[in-house]
Amino acid sequence: MNGSIYERELAAILSGSRSAVERFTKKIPPEDRGVVSTIIRRPFFVTRSAGSLGADLIAVRHDFSLIIEVKSSQKRTIAFSDSSGKRQEQAERLNLRCQQAGLFLMYAFRLKGIKGDGWRLFSVEGDPAGRLKLLYNILPRLHTTASNNYSLRWEEGMPLVSFIRYVNMEYMD
């Protein structure tokens, strides 16, 4: 599957699309379904960013502004040093732009072929401002190798269900 399929999947979930949320909740334990359904009542405005110079998704609502780069793989680790270092360069460039705006760069890693919540979220090292810092502080950071290259280790990320629980905590029944 093309990576843009996963961008669309995450965008639809964060946008509170009832059909996307229902598809996602069929894959997760029953006790988490109510958590995820809060995104229908408290969605983000999500837009896909075109071209290779920007992040994949921009998600905003009154309390959070998120810059999200989406990656997918059948492997549990994505090394940014692969593909001639283009991923590393992109991460550094986007991270700098986020830091200049008082934001932070998020990565959403979709592990292909897994049952349950296949999404894991991470942040790149930064110094965001305001309430955004609270969210930044709970997200795991991208792993940095000895040669200062980033890598995504799926097991180390925050599940999408946990992220939704946090951003919609005050709206849970």
N, C-alpha and C positions, 0 to 999 in steps of 0.2 A: 504494500500500500504506500502511496505517496504521502510524504510528510504533511502536505496541506490538508489531508483528511483529518489528521489529529489536531491541527490548528483549528479547523472548523468544529471538531468535536468539543474541544475545550472552550472555544468562543461561545458555542451554543449553551453549554452548561453554565458558564459564568453569566451569560445573558439571561438566564432563567427560562430558557425555552422548555416548555412543559414536556414536549416529546423527547428532547435530549436528556432532560433530567430523569424521565421515566426509563429510558434505555439504560442510563448509567446506574440507576438504583436497582435494576434487575440483577446487576452483577455484584452488588455489595450485600453484606449481612443486613437482615431486617432491622436491627437496632440502629443502623446508620441511615436508614432511608429518610426518617423525619428530619435529620440534620441537613441532608442534601436538599430536601424539598424547601428549606427556608430560602434557598437562592431564587426560587420562583417569586417569593414575596419581596426579596431584597436583592434584585439583580444588579449587575454592573452594566454600564453601557460599554460594549466591546466592539472594537473595530479591528479588522485585519490590516496590517500595514504592508503596503505593496513594495516590492523591490528588495534588494539585498543590503541596502544601506540602513534600514531601520529594523526595529524589533518586529517580531511576528504579530503580536497582539498588544493593543493598548486597552486597558480596562479601567474605567473610572466610575465613581459614584461620589456622593457628597463626602464620604469619609476616607476613601483610599483612591490613589492613582497608581496603577500598576503597569509597568513596562515588562512584557513577558516574551521571552524567546522560547520557542517550542522545539524540542528534539524528540525523536523516536528511534527505537532500536530493538532488535531481538536480543541483543547482548545487554547485560546488566551494568556495563560500564561504557561510557562514551569518552574517549580521549580527545581533547581539543587539539593535541599535537598532530592528530591524523589530518588528512585532506590538506596537506601542505601548510598547515598552521593557519588556515583561513578562519576556522572557528575561534581560535585564540585571538587573532587580530580583531575579529568582529566583537568578541566579548569585551576586549579592552576598550575598543572604540565606543561601544554602547554604554559600558560602565562609566566612562569618563563623562559622556553626555548626561547620563542620569545623575551623577554626582553634582554636576554643575547646576542642575535644576532642583537639587535637594531631594532626589528620588533614589531608588535603588533598582538594579536590574535583577529580575527574577528569571529563573529557568524552570520550565515545566518539562519533565522527562516522562514520556509515555513508553512503557515497556510493552512490546507487542506480544500477543499470545498468552497473556497472563489472565487468570480468573480473578475477579474482584476488582479493587481499585488499582488500575494500572498506572495511575498518575503519581508522580512524586515532584515536589516543589523545592526549589533551592534559591538562595540569593548569592549574589556576588558581593565580595567585601566592599563596603561603602560606609557612608555616614549620612543617612537620610534625616530629614527634619520633621518636626511635629509628630502627630499621631502615627505617621507612617513608620517611625522608629520602633514603635511597639510591635508592629507586624514583622519588621526586619529582624528584631531581636529573637523571635521565636523560630524563624526559618533557618534550617541548616545551610551552611556555606558550601559552595563548590569546593571540592577537594583540590588542593594545589600540590603538584608533583615537586620533586627535588629541583627540577629545571624550570620551576615557576610556570608550568602549563596547567591549565584547569582540566578537570575531568569530572564527569557526573557519575556517581555511584548510586544506582537506583535505591539500594537498601538504606542509604543514609538520608534520603529525602523525606519531606513531610507529605503524608498521603493527602490527596485532594479533599477527602472527607474531613480530615483534621483542619485543613485550611478553611473550609467553609464553616466548620464549627466555630473557629476563632473569629472570623470576620462577621458572622451573624449571631454571635453569642447572646447578645441582648434580645434577640428576636426568637429565641428558642422557646417552645412551649414547655 
